[in-house]
Every structure is written in structure tokens, then in C-alpha cells.
Amino acid sequence: MEIRQFGTQFLSGFSEFGPRFLEAAVVIFIGWIVSKILRRVCEKALEKANRDLGIISFLSSAVSALVKIIAIIMALSSLGLNTNVIVGAFSAVGFGVSLALKDNMANVAGGIQMLFTKPFHVGDYIAAESVEGTVERIELMFTTLRTFDNKEVIFPNSKLTDSIITNYTAQDKRRLDLEFGIDYSDDLLGAKKLLQKLAEENPKVLSEPAPLVVVS
């Protein structure tokens, strides 16, 4: 009798809540697919607009996250929960999570700051926190560098915004200092003229600004 009663109650509950759970699952599934599609559409649209690769990666990941959040809210709403209560709960949870994950929130804020200030772009060669490498990705929370010896270094965005960044690619012209030892008994004037001539005749040396040879 108890088994029959349990079965009856189960079927009654399933007939009432089963469709809602199914609807919520469908909403989540569609939301995840839409988030991927919109991410690709956003990436292609920004690429056609010749936007920086860092901006493309950052904005596309933000759009994907926003669509997923909306899908979760819609799924909870389909279960019969009040939308205002859901939004309020998300706000309360978000506040608590923001306190617990303040470092991650700082990384997101750092990513937004770099998005607007643009201290470097994808493909630039930079140095920060005693690490040098080529910028491969600028994402919502992290920036990835590829070092000269092919190591992948992942920087939290907040670390980058708080550190001194040297961008070796920002300027198309750079000065290169070369030092040569000259004995006191050698002809200093002749050595200067020879080095000046070699520099001026080198096709890789710019004529403006002109190369300079000094003796110290």
C-alpha cells in the first residue's frame, strides 16, 4: 500500500513539475548554444571592424558570460520562481561572491582598464614582473604571454595593471648601444671614424636619427 501510495504521489509530482524541469533544462541547453554562437558572431564582427585582438577576446567572453547568466535566470523562472526574487537573490549572492572573490573581481576590473587604456596589444613583446614575452591572449581575467624559450606565462590582469610594463613593440624605432674596447695606445680618432663609417654603411641602421660614436 505504501509503495502504491508513493508511486501515485511520485507520478502526481512528476506530472506537475516534470515539464517545468524539462523546460528549464531546454532553456539552459539553448542558452549555452546561443552563448557560443554569439561569441563567434561577436568575434567575427569585431575582426571585420579591425578591432584589437585583445578587445575581441575580452568582449566576446563577456557577451558569452552575460548570455549564460540570462539563461540561468530564465531557467529558474520556468521552474516557477519569481523573477524579482531571482534577481534579488543573484544580487545578494553576487555581493557575497564579490567579497569572497575580490581578487578575481580585481582581475576583471584590470581587464576592463586595459581594454580602454591599451598599454599593449596582442602580438606585442612586453616585459612585466621580471617576465618578458609576446602577448598571446587578453581575456576577462587573465593575460597570456609566450616567452622567448616557448614558456606560457599567465598573468592575472590586476597584477599587470599594478606593475610597470615595458612595451618593446610600441615604437617602430629603437636605439641599440654597442660597446667596444679600445686600447689607450690605439688611434681613437681613427677608430671613431671606422665605427661611424661601418654604422652608416650598414643597411639595417637608420640614417635618421644618424648613428653616433662616442668615446668615454
C-alpha positions in Angstrom: 0.0 0.0 0.0 2.8 2.4 0.9 4.6 1.6 -2.4 1.4 2.2 -4.3 0.8 5.5 -2.5 4.4 6.6 -3.1 4.1 5.7 -6.8 0.9 7.7 -7.0 2.5 10.7 -5.3 5.6 10.5 -7.5 3.6 10.4 -10.7 1.4 13.3 -9.5 4.5 15.3 -8.6 6.3 14.4 -11.8 3.2 15.4 -13.9 3.2 18.8 -12.2 6.9 19.6 -12.0 8.4 17.3 -14.7 7.5 19.6 -17.6 9.0 22.6 -15.7 12.3 20.8 -15.1 12.3 19.7 -18.8 11.7 23.3 -19.9 14.4 24.6 -17.6 16.9 22.0 -19.0 16.0 23.0 -22.5 16.4 26.7 -21.7 19.9 26.0 -20.2 20.9 23.9 -23.2 19.7 26.5 -25.7 21.3 29.3 -23.7 24.7 27.6 -23.8 24.4 27.1 -27.6 23.4 30.7 -28.1 26.3 31.9 -26.0 28.7 30.1 -28.2 27.1 31.3 -31.4 27.0 34.9 -30.2 30.6 34.7 -29.1 31.6 33.6 -32.6 29.4 36.3 -34.2 30.9 38.9 -31.9 34.5 37.8 -32.7 33.8 37.9 -36.5 32.1 41.3 -36.3 35.0 42.8 -34.3 37.5 41.2 -36.7 35.8 42.9 -39.6 35.9 46.2 -37.8 39.7 45.7 -37.4 39.5 45.8 -33.7 42.4 44.8 -31.5 42.6 41.1 -30.8 42.6 41.7 -27.1 39.3 43.7 -27.3 37.8 40.9 -29.4 38.7 38.2 -26.9 37.6 40.3 -23.9 34.2 41.4 -25.3 33.3 38.1 -26.8 33.9 36.3 -23.5 31.9 39.0 -21.6 29.0 38.5 -24.1 29.1 34.8 -23.6 29.0 35.1 -19.8 26.1 37.5 -19.9 24.0 35.2 -22.1 24.7 32.3 -19.8 23.5 34.3 -16.8 20.3 35.3 -18.6 19.7 31.6 -19.5 20.1 30.6 -15.8 17.6 33.3 -14.7 15.1 32.2 -17.4 15.5 28.6 -16.4 14.8 29.4 -12.7 11.9 31.4 -13.8 10.4 28.5 -15.7 10.5 26.5 -12.5 8.0 28.9 -11.1 10.4 31.1 -9.1 9.6 34.9 -9.1 11.9 36.8 -11.4 12.3 39.7 -8.9 13.2 37.2 -6.2 15.7 35.6 -8.6 17.4 38.9 -9.5 17.5 39.9 -5.8 19.0 36.5 -4.9 21.6 36.9 -7.7 22.4 40.4 -6.4 22.8 39.1 -2.8 24.8 36.1 -3.9 26.8 38.4 -6.2 27.7 40.7 -3.4 28.8 37.8 -1.2 30.8 36.3 -4.0 32.4 39.6 -4.8 33.6 39.8 -1.2 34.9 36.2 -1.3 36.4 36.6 -4.8 37.6 40.2 -4.6 40.9 39.2 -6.2 39.0 37.8 -9.2 36.9 40.9 -9.4 40.1 43.0 -9.4 41.3 40.9 -12.3 38.1 41.7 -14.2 38.5 45.4 -13.4 42.1 45.2 -14.5 40.9 43.7 -17.8 38.4 46.5 -18.4 41.1 49.1 -17.6 43.5 47.5 -20.1 40.6 47.4 -22.6 40.4 51.2 -22.6 43.9 52.3 -21.8 45.5 49.8 -24.2 49.0 49.6 -22.8 49.7 46.8 -25.2 48.1 44.7 -27.9 48.0 41.0 -28.8 51.3 40.3 -30.6 53.3 43.0 -28.7 56.5 42.0 -26.9 56.4 43.3 -23.4 58.2 42.9 -20.0 56.4 42.9 -16.6 57.2 41.5 -13.2 60.6 40.3 -14.5 59.0 38.3 -17.3 59.3 39.1 -21.0 57.2 37.6 -23.8 54.8 38.1 -26.6 51.2 38.8 -25.7 49.1 35.9 -27.0 45.7 36.5 -25.3 43.9 39.2 -23.3 40.9 37.7 -21.6 38.4 38.7 -19.0 40.6 37.8 -16.0 44.0 36.8 -17.4 46.6 37.8 -20.0 48.8 35.1 -21.5 52.4 35.7 -22.6 54.7 33.4 -24.6 58.3 33.7 -23.6 61.3 33.5 -25.9 62.0 30.0 -24.7 58.4 29.0 -25.5 57.0 29.1 -22.0 53.4 30.1 -21.4 53.1 32.7 -18.6 49.6 33.6 -17.4 49.3 36.9 -15.7 46.3 38.0 -13.5 45.1 41.3 -15.1 45.3 43.1 -11.7 49.0 42.2 -11.5 49.6 43.7 -14.9 47.7 46.9 -14.2 49.6 47.4 -10.9 53.1 46.7 -12.4 55.5 48.6 -14.6 55.1 47.4 -18.2 57.8 47.8 -20.8 56.4 47.6 -24.3 59.2 46.9 -26.8 56.8 46.9 -29.8 55.1 50.2 -29.1 57.7 52.2 -31.1 59.0 51.2 -34.5 62.4 52.8 -33.8 64.8 51.8 -31.1 68.3 52.7 -30.2 70.9 49.9 -29.9 74.0 50.6 -27.8 77.2 48.6 -28.7 80.4 48.9 -26.6 83.9 48.2 -27.9 87.1 48.2 -26.0 90.0 50.4 -27.4 93.5 50.4 -26.0 95.0 53.7 -24.9 97.8 53.2 -27.5 95.3 52.8 -30.4 94.2 55.6 -32.7 91.0 56.8 -31.0 90.0 59.2 -33.8 90.7 56.6 -36.5 88.6 54.0 -34.5 85.7 56.5 -34.2 85.8 57.2 -38.0 85.9 53.5 -38.8 82.9 52.7 -36.5 81.0 55.7 -37.8 81.5 54.5 -41.4 80.5 50.9 -40.6 77.3 52.1 -39.0 76.4 54.4 -41.8 77.0 51.8 -44.4 75.0 49.1 -42.6 71.6 48.9 -44.4 69.9 48.0 -41.1 71.0 51.2 -39.4 68.6 54.2 -39.9 70.0 57.4 -41.3 67.6 59.4 -39.2 68.4 59.7 -36.4 72.0 59.3 -37.5 74.3 56.8 -35.7 76.6 58.3 -33.1 80.0 57.1 -32.0 81.4 58.4 -28.7 84.5 57.7 -26.6 84.3 57.6 -22.8 
